[in-house]
Amino acid sequence: MTIAELVRERLPHAPQMGLYVAPDLSEKKVRNARSDYARDVDRAEVLALYDATLSGTGGDGAVFAPDRFVFQNNDFQSVQTVRYRDLVGVEVGNRWFGLGGKRVSLKVNRGRATFDLAMDFSGAPDAAEYVADFLHAAMLKDVEFGSTEGGATDETDVAAVHRVLDRLRGQGKLTASDHERLLQVLTEQRDAASDS
């Protein structure tokens, strides 16, 4: 499943919550987001947008692209760019200890460093659950095993295992020799299964 399909499946087009999903994107909001905080996102890449502004301009919020999302909670905070593959945790919580609003807490891993970020949903707390659900699904997208029916399968999805091993190697969590050894075991097991 692609990120574009995941966006359509998990994010509703709900302007009352500040959520806009392609093809029903507000060009003005996209333009404002790209000129304010999402400068590195091409227009053609915008799959969805979360408008966090109370005025509805799109100048704060999040833009979701095929490989990453870019967000800025307000003009006093830094712009954050997060690749979906770098997400290692997504959680919805209350902002200000239950006094109103929601936030989506993110754990992001880049190389050997893991750090926390938070997306503010004070103006549209209902959108937080949808965005968190989408990001959680995007985080797990490369590690889906088994059949698409949700049941167990009798065969290993070799391509999926390769992707996971490559991702772990790229993140520095797997040495080159262990990566090669695991690929060799996978190949030997597949060959043994096909001979029987």
N, C-alpha and C positions, 0 to 999 in steps of 0.2 A: 504494500500500500504506500502511495506517495504522500508527502506532507500536504499537498493540495487536496487529496482525497480525505485525509485526516481532518483538515480544516473544515471541509464541507460536512463531514460526519459529526464533528464534535463541537463546532462553534456555530451558534445560531446567528442569522442575520437579525439583529435586535437593536435598532437605533435607540429605543428607550433605555437600553443598558449601555449604549455607546459602542456596540459591536456591529461592525460592517464587514460583510464577506463578499468577495468577488463572485459574480460580476456586478453586484449592486453596491459598489463603493462610491462614496461621495468624492468626486474629483477635487473639490475644494479642500476637504479634510486631508486627502492624500497629498495634495500639493503643499498644504501647511505643515503636515508631519514631515515631509521630505525636506522642506526648506528649514525647518526648525531643528529636528533631532535625528531624522533618518536620512541624512544626506548621502550615505553610501548605499542606499537601496534604490535600484532602478525601478521606475514606474511599473515595468512589466513583471517585476518580481513580487509585487504586493498582492498577497493572497487574502489578507484580512487586516483590519485595523481596529484598535480599541481607542476610542476618544475619551481621555480622562478629564477633559476640560469641562467646567460648568457652563461655559458660554457656547460650547459646541463647535469650536474652531478646529479641533484636531491638533493643536500645537503641543499638547502633551499626551502621553499615552504609549501605545505600542503598535508597531508594524510587524506583521508576520510574513516572512519570505520563505522560499523553499528549503533553505539550509540553516536559517537563523532567524532570530527576532531581535528587534532594536526597540528599546524603551527609554523613556524619561518621565519620571514622576512629576517633576516641575522644573522650572527654569533655574532653580537653585541647586539642583542635583545634576550629577554627571550623566551623560548618555551612556547606556549600557548596551553592548552587543553580545548576544549569547547564541552560540551554535547549539542546535538541538542535541547533537551528539555529546556535548560537554555537560549536559544536565545530568546530575546524579541524585537529585532530590527535589520534589515539588510538594508544597504543603499550603493549605489555606488556613488563615488565622485571622483573629480580630486585630484591628489596628487600635492602638491606644487602650489596650486592656479592657475591651468590651464597651468603650464609650462611643462606638459608632465606626462604621467603615470596616473594610476588609483589606487584607493584603495577601499576596501570594509570595511565600518565602521560597527562594531558590537556592539550591546548593549547586555550585558550578565547579567543574574540575578542568583545569587547563594545565596540561603537563603534569607536574608533581604538586601543584598547588590547588587546594580546594578552598573556596570562599563562598560567603553568603551574600545574596542580593535580595531585595524585596520590591515587588511591584505594588503600588498603592491603588486601591480601589475604593477610596473614600467617597467619591462622587457616584459610583455605580457598584455597590457591594454585590448585587446579584450577578454581575459579570464575572466576579472572581472565581466562582465555582466552575464556570464554563472554561475560562482560560486555564485554570489549574488542571482540569480534566484533559484538555487538549495537550498541554505541555507534558503532563504525566504520560499520556499515550505516545507522544513524540519521543520522549525519553526512552521508552521501552520498545519503540518501533523496530529497531535492528535486532532485538533479541527474542522475537516471537518464534516459538517452536511449536511443532504439532500441526494438526490440520486446521484449516480455516473454519471448520465446523465447531471447534472448541473441544473436540475429543482427543483422545490419545492417538498416536500414530505408530505404526510398526517400523517406520523408516526414519532415519535421521535426515534432517534437512541439511545436507552437506554445505550448500551455498550459505545458509544462515550461520552455520558454525564458522565457516571461513570468515564471514563478515565480522563476527564477534571477536574472533582471534586477531584479525587485522586491526580492529578498533582498539583492543587491549594492548597490542604491540605499539600502535601509534600513540597511545596515552602513556607509554612507558611502564605499564603494569605487567608486562610479559617480556622476558628477555628474548633476544633473537634466537638463541639455541633452543629455548623452551617452545617458542613459536614454531620452529621447524620440526621439532620432535612431535608436537601435538598434531601438526598437519600430516606428518608421516603416519602416525597412529590412525588418524582418521582415514587416510587413504588405504592403509592395510586392512582396516576393519571393513571398509566398503568393498574392497576387492575380495575379501574372504566371504562376505555375505553374497556377493554375486556369483562366486564359485560354487556355493552350496545349493 
